């Protein structure tokens, strides 16, 4: 099976812009979770989607949003970018049951100038 | 809320030796999972080992084993016969049994020296 893929791998934006990141889960996986990784804050949970519905949400401002499509692919959108949004954004997929292990993608490195 | 602590920001070990990475966590829940993930430099996060809290037996995966002490809320990772490819950032993570979001520790950067 192909692993979790994320596009693009690298992105440079300026303050105030918006950005959309994409994640394709492992075939058959219905759950996609998003994480932000920074040197200062470590890995922080953003949100999780299951069957096109947001099932869990972390403590991030409303500028961070996401959605999931019927094929389980997920997108994350960040509006009005701030310098502090510079981070590695990771997505992870699982089959969706509580006992399932999450498998991570390679991440999208976002730099906000 | 759950928290995960890794008290060793950096560690090093000689090739072929054994190293233990520490992790402690705090939760009032009884049913959960614990994980160790490995993130090699510029590469993606890989699951190393997983432990179900209801199992008393410590999980093992080849050269990797854990020492799970539920009462002490401790979950350390032992790497035996360390290899250069073990050089990576290691994250301890906690997941409630009915939750999907992980809580990660800050990580331990492990360097395996030739």
HADDOCK unambig.tbl for C-alpha pairs under 7 A between the chains (distance, minus, plus):
assign (segid A and resid 42 and name CA) (segid B and resid 106 and name CA) 5.47 0.50 0.50
assign (segid A and resid 43 and name CA) (segid B and resid 104 and name CA) 6.07 0.50 0.50
assign (segid A and resid 45 and name CA) (segid B and resid 101 and name CA) 6.40 0.50 0.50
assign (segid A and resid 45 and name CA) (segid B and resid 102 and name CA) 6.83 0.50 0.50
assign (segid A and resid 98 and name CA) (segid B and resid 97 and name CA) 5.64 0.50 0.50
assign (segid A and resid 98 and name CA) (segid B and resid 98 and name CA) 5.12 0.50 0.50
assign (segid A and resid 98 and name CA) (segid B and resid 99 and name CA) 6.37 0.50 0.50
assign (segid A and resid 98 and name CA) (segid B and resid 100 and name CA) 6.60 0.50 0.50
assign (segid A and resid 99 and name CA) (segid B and resid 97 and name CA) 6.73 0.50 0.50
assign (segid A and resid 104 and name CA) (segid B and resid 44 and name CA) 6.77 0.50 0.50
assign (segid A and resid 104 and name CA) (segid B and resid 45 and name CA) 5.73 0.50 0.50
assign (segid A and resid 104 and name CA) (segid B and resid 46 and name CA) 6.99 0.50 0.50
assign (segid A and resid 105 and name CA) (segid B and resid 44 and name CA) 6.16 0.50 0.50
assign (segid A and resid 106 and name CA) (segid B and resid 43 and name CA) 6.39 0.50 0.50
assign (segid A and resid 106 and name CA) (segid B and resid 44 and name CA) 4.40 0.50 0.50
